């Protein structure tokens, strides 16, 4: 049925987000998508509705399809994964194609990457890591002090796109320290939920008692 006055009020107050995880290893079941859980909990605290979790493999065409759907139904799209240096790390490139953004090289980020490899790994940076210093034009850069891949955010036609790395520790660190402050500027509400623990009653009995 039509939305209630409360639902209409909630929707006018808050944003609608979709979390789009990129990585074939998620679809194969090799790893669990813990990033979506972590981000969803934080978005609720910010008053941002999460209506969809999507997972797509390392395939540009399927990622384009997922992005085309997401931009029609959400005004905040948060991607995780696909920011690494290998040939199948294509999140940034694909997003820029879909949203009509150019990528540009950031020399300062490139120098930081070279220094990171020299000090942490003790060897010269591989050439393919250069693509991690390529970021969308006019984006907000999310630096990554606990890894190599920087993230970023931009707004296009009212849709905010935030790109975070896939490794959970890097993703959590970047969300809490970079993405969350970015999102806090977009919202002024919170979503409050209560957890009710029930023992000794079946699901249908509980539903009958709490339906109102």
N, C-alpha and C positions, 0 to 999 in steps of 0.2 A: 504494500500500500504506500501512499504518500508519506513523506517524512513528517514526524511529529514536530511541534514547535521547538522542543528541546533539541531534537536532531538537527533542525535547521539552524538553531543558534550555535550548536557545536560546530557545524560545518562552516559557518561564516566566521567563527573565531579562529579556526585552526586550519592547518595545511593538510594535504593528503600526500603521503609518501609511498613510494614503491622501492623495495630493496632488491637490487638486481645483482646476483652473484654470478661471476664469470669463472668457469673452470670445469673442464671435462672430468677432472678427478672427483668433483662433487657429484656428478651424474653417475659415475661408476661406483659410488659408495665407498671410495677409498678413504675419504675424510668426511666429517660431519660439518654442516654449515653453521658453526657456532657464531660466526660474525653476524648473521641475521638476528639471532637471539639477542646478542649484546646490543646491537644498534636499535632494535625494536624497543627494548626496555628503556634505553636512553631517550628515544624519540617520544615515547609516551610521557615521560617526565617533563618533556618540553612542550607538551600539548599538541604534538603532531600525530595525526592518525596514520597508522600503517595499515593499509588495506591489502597489499599484495607482497608476497615473497616470490621472486622468480629466480630460477637457476637456468643458466644456458651454458653450453660447452664453448670451447675455444674455437668458435666458428663465426667468421665475420658476418655471413649472411643471416644466420639465425640470431646473432646479437643485434643486427639492424632491425629485424622483425620485432624482437623483444623491446627495443628502444622505441620503435614507432608506436607500439601498443602503450608502453608506459607513459609516453609524453601526452597521449590523448586523455589519460585517466588520472594522472598524478601531477602535482606541481612541484614535487621534490623527488628526484631520482637519485638514489645513492647506489653506486656500483662498488663492488669489492672484487679484487683480483684482476689479472690481465695487465698489470703495470710493469711487469718484469722485463728483462732484456732479450728474451728468446723470440724466435720467429712467430710463435703462436700467442705472444702477449700483445693483443691488438685492441684492447679496450679503448685507449685514448684515440687511436687512429680511426676506429669505427665510430665512436661518439662524435668526433669532429666531422666526419663525413655526413652523419645523420643530421647534425645541427648546423652544418655550414660554417664551421670554424677552421681556420688554418692553424697548423702547428708551427711553433717557432723555437729555435734553439736558445737556451739560457746559458750563457757562458759561465756565469757564477755557479750554477748548479753542476755544470760539467766539471769545473775545477774542484768542487766539493767531492764529487764522485771519484775523481782521480786521486785526491788526497785520501779518501776513505779506503780505497783499494791498497794504496801504498802503506798506510799505517795499520789497517786492520788485517789485511791479507798478506801484505808484504810483496805484492807484485803489481805489475802495470795493469791498468784497467783494460779489459777486453773491448774491442771496438763496438760490439753490439750493445754495450751499456750506454752508448751515446743517445739511443732513443729514449732513455729515461730522463734526459735533460731537455727533451722536446715536449713543450706544453702548449695548450690552446692559447691563442692570442687573447689578451685582456682577461685572463683568469686570475683568481685568487690562488696563490700557491700555498700548499700545505707541506712544509718541510718534514723530513722523516729522519730524526736523529737516531732511530733505532734500526734503520735499514737503509737500502739504497734507493728505493723507488719513492720519489715525492708524489703527493697527491695534489688535487686542485679542485676548484669549483668555478662555475660560471652560471650566468642567467641568460636564457634565450627565450624570448616571447613568453615571459612569465613563468618559465620552468627553470628551477634551479637544479643543476646537475653537479653532484659531488662524486669524485673518484677517489677511492681509498684502496690501499694495497690488500692483497689476499691473506698473507700470513697473519694469524689471529693476534699475536702480540703487537705487530706493527699496526694492524687495523684498529685495535682498541686504543693504542696510544695516540694515533692520529685523530681518531674520532673525538676522544676526550679533550685533547689539547688544541685541535685545530678546527675540526668540523663542528663540534658543539658550539663554540663561541660564534661561528659563522651563522648557525641556525638560530641561536638565541636572539639574534637581531631581527629575525623574521617572524617571531611569535611572541605573544604576551599571555598565553594561557598554559594550563597543565591539564593532563587527563588523570583523574584519581580513580583507582580501582580498589575494591576490597576483596580479600581472599577469605572464603568461608570453608572451614574444614568440617566434613561430615563423616561420621562413622556409623555403620550398622544399618544404613538405609540404602535401598537400591536407587538407581538413577531415575526411574520413572516416578517413584514415591517422592523423591526430592523435587522433581519437576512439578508435580502436582501441588506440593506445599508452597513452592516459591514462584509459581507462575505469575502471580500478580506483580 
